[in-house]
Amino acid sequence: MNEAGLVAIILVVGMFGLMAIGVSVSVSIGLPSAVCLVILMGHDSGIFTSAQKIYNGIDSFALLAIPLFVLAGAIMNQGGIASRLIGLAKAMTGPMPGALAQTNVLANMLFGAISGSALAGASAVGAIMAPEEQKDGYDMGFAAAVNVASAPSGMLIPPSNTTIVYALVSQASVGALFLAGYIPGILWGLTCMVLVYFYARKRPELKGKGFPKMGEFLASLWGALPSLGLIVVVIIGIVGIPGLFSAFFTPTEGAAVAVLYALVLSFIYRTIGIKDLPRILLSATRTSSVVIFLIGLSSIMSFAMTFSGIPDLIGNWLTEFTDSPVVFLAIMMVILLVIGIPLDATPAVLIFTPIFLPIAVQYGIHPVHLGMMMIFNMCIAVISPPSAPVLFVGARVAGKKVEEVIGPLMPFFGALILMLLVIQYVPELSLALPRAAGLIYGA
């Protein structure tokens, strides 16, 4: 057996075997990877290289944007921002069938556009919406499914931590990837809203209550505008405005601005005091440490695979198997959907981007388009049982068991997979905005 085959067996058996007995995903990735390097390079070199790759994997100024965006999200989660966004969403979805469920979807999109986290959206928005939906007569299994299905839109709509990770690995422009995420993210939310519409149309008791009075609408808009201003400040600062001015801070600096903006806003709202800051910082640190640890250990696996020649082996097999980009994208989609279920989005992007990116470039697929496809895949994976964190959070805040949510969630799976095919095979949905902003050129 050649080195690539041996490493592949150790990585697959080791990773899934360790996760099956309850070992954390990060250790399940890192330990078999370190064993592979010891086998390939010898005891001393393998251990030294493993430690070095962990350090190199997290030694990045751009990566600092992730803990800062996590902190901004934690502040907003505690700062009353979610409730104001929900108020605006209610005003916008008032006349629609299933208005409260539609509000949940739209609020997750708005909150995701600020926090960049599917988990934060499912927790913050779901906790507020669940009691209201229960009072309004919603089946809570369905209500939880709507919350779970719509929360990952925050991983697509910028700022998104997963997008930053992909940018680091692929060397693609963060600004271009941020802009590329808007249309797929909005399409994700609209897909959920269409399904809610057809569900509620058969249930007249869930009909909307109509548009609010103009004064009420303006009050909800005024209350949410400062929160929405964060999107404008951060995204325009990172991307710029074509023809007027270019970007004037990096993604990391933009994340720091987001923290300051969210903190000042929360102080103005008087929803956070100085005494709350240690608890918020500790919460953000715990979340960030998990992500950064995953990135570090995933770097060992990426190096072990590259060192043993697995990407080249897969690339050669794919190019011999087919010369059609359509078939390649279909194979990639299936692999990512299957492997993304046990893996977190961050290590999945770190591990598979070096494998698929060179092949995609050979087929003429733009790295920004590939990034949107991969992230859309991961969004579906994070709500796919059995190891779906967003599913567990969404079920818990609705007071339901996971098994009671999976059934109502199935139609959303089907519709979102169809939308994934649309994103894959219509590249302009991902490339139109960054091309219009002059951040990418060509195909």
Order of alpha helices (4+ residues) and beta strands (2+ residues): alpha-alpha-alpha-alpha-alpha-alpha-alpha-alpha-alpha-alpha-alpha-alpha-alpha-beta-beta-alpha-alpha-alpha-alpha-alpha-alpha-alpha-alpha-alpha
